[in-house]
Amino acid sequence: MTAWVLDLSASVLGLTCVFLAGRASKYNFWVGYLYTVALFLLFWNRNLYANLLLQPISLGINILGHYRWTHPREGERSAEDASALKVSMLNWWERALCVVSVLVLAFLWGLALDRLFPADPHPYLDAVVTMLILTAQLLSALKKWDCWMAWLMVNITQIALHSSVGNPFMTIVSGLYLINGCWSLYSWMKRYKNNG
């Protein structure tokens, strides 16, 4: 499969998945499963090993999120739909922990990539993107408003990464993700305030 077909396929699936997630639709997870496969193949083709190795972990987080969004515990139910998980927020201590974890793990992961996979053109940038994605995905799986702050950082770093390795569609898609992330940040805040 040619690189541009992989890039285009991943782009369309990713846009669909993020669009649905921004609207708090549980169907984003079904598209997310296909998106994970497309990204695995794309990153394999481009030697972006940190992002490649992220995909099995992403699949696991996607499964967790799918379950959590559709099986809320008592006190976690949305006011709009009792069968759905409501949007919640991290406290300041949890946010600080997320930031420190991303920085430390990205440095260690970048160091490992630099030594283990010398073909990776940008090991530290690749590692930062990887850790931000894992954080954003985990927060999304828990339906935390803060996930959109992490996604905005992911989008900015991915624009730099994809443009540097020649993935034109994914660069454009990352820009569209950035726009969707801004809208979703606002939209999920409204859901949070309405206990949705």
N, C-alpha and C positions, 0 to 999 in steps of 0.2 A: 504494500500500500504506500503510495507516495506521501511525502511529508505534508504537502499542501492539503491533501484529502483528510489526513489525520487532524491537521490544524483546523480546517473548516468544520469537520464533524465535532471535534471537541468544543469549538466555539459555539455552534448552534445548541448543542446539549447543555453547555455551561450557561448560556444566556437563558435558556428555558428554565433550568434548575434554579438559578438565582432570581429570576423574575417571580417564580412560584414561591420561593422562600421569602422574598420581600413582601409578599402578600399573605404570609403565614399559612400557606397551603400545604397540607400534609403530602400532596402529590409530588412535591419537589423531591422527595426521597426516591420515588420510582425512577425519575429522570436521573437523579444522582447516581444510581447504580450503573446506568449506562455511561454516564459522564466519567466515572472512575475508570472504567475499562478504556475509554477513548484516551484519557489522559495518560494512563499507563503506557499505552502504545506510542503516543506522541513523545513522551519524555524518554522512552527507550530509544527512539529514533534520533533524538537530539542530545543524547548523553547527559541529560540533567538528572543525575542519579539520586540526589536528595528528594526531588519531587517524584521520581519514579518509585522510590522506596516508601514514599508517603501514601501511595494509592491503596495498598492493603489496609493500612491503618485508617485511612479515610473511609474505606468500605465499612470497617468495624464501627466507626463513629456514626456513619450514616445509618447503620442498623440500630444502634443505640438511640439516635435521635428519632428515627421512625417509631420506635417503641414508646419512647418518652412522650412524644407529641400526641400519640393516640391512646396512651394509658396513664393519664395523670393520677397522682395520689390525692387523697382527701386534702383539701386546702390549696391545691394547685390547679383546680379546674377553672377554665375561662368562664367569665360571666356571660359571654356570647354563646358558648357551646360547652356544655358540661362534659362532653367526651373529649375535649381538647385541652392541652396544657396552656395555662395562661403565660403571658410575657412577664418576666421578673427582671430584677437588676442585681448586679454585684454590689457589695459594699466597697468602701475605699480601700480597705485592707486587702480584699480579694483582687481588686484591680491592680494594686501595687505588686502583689504576688505574681500575677499574670505577666506584668511587664518585666520583672526581674527574671522570672523563669524563661521567658522568650529570649532575653539577652544572653543569659548564661548558657542555655541549651543551644542557641544558634552559634555561639562562639565555639563550643565543644564539637558540635556537629560539623561546622565549617572546617575546623582543624582536622577532624577525622576524614572528611571528604577530600581535603587537600592532599592528605597522605595516601588514602586508599584508592581514590579515583582521580588520577592526575588529568584525565581527559575532560573533567568537568571544567568548563571555561570560567565559571564564577562561583567557586565553592562557598564563599561566605555569604554572598547575596542569595545563592540557592538555599543555603541553610536558614537565613533569616526568613525568606519566603515560606520555607517548610514549617518553621516553628510558628510563624504568624497564622498560617493556614490551619495547623492543628489546633491552636488556641481558638481561632474563629469558629472552626467546625465544632469543637467541644462546647463552646458557649452557645452556638446555634442549636446543637442537639439538646441543650438544657433550656432552650428558648429564652436566653438572657438578652436583654436589649443591648448590652455591651458588645455582643458579637458583631454588631454593625460598625463599631469603632475599630475593632480588629480587622474586619473585612476591608474597611477603607485603607488601612495601612497595607494590607495584602495587595489591594489593587494598585496602589502607588508603586510598591516594590516589583510587582509583576510586570507593570508597564516597562520598567527599566530592564528587567531580566529578559522578557520576550523580545523586546526590540534589539537587545544586544546579541541575541543568538539567531535572529532572522525568522521569527514566527510572526508574520504580519497580521494574520487573522487574530491570534491570541493577544497581540498588542492592542488592536482595536477593541476586542471583546473586554479586555481589562479596563479600558477607558469607559466602556458602557457599564461595566460592573461598578465602576466608581460613581457614575451617575445614579444607578439603581441603589447603591449603598447609601448615598445621601438621602434619597427619597425614603428608603426603608428605615433609616435612623429616625426620621421624623414620624413615619407611619407607626413604627413599633412603640415609639414614645406615647403616641395617642392610645394605642392598645394597652400599654402599661397603665396609663392614667385611668382608663375605663375598665381596668381589671380584666382585660381581654386576652 
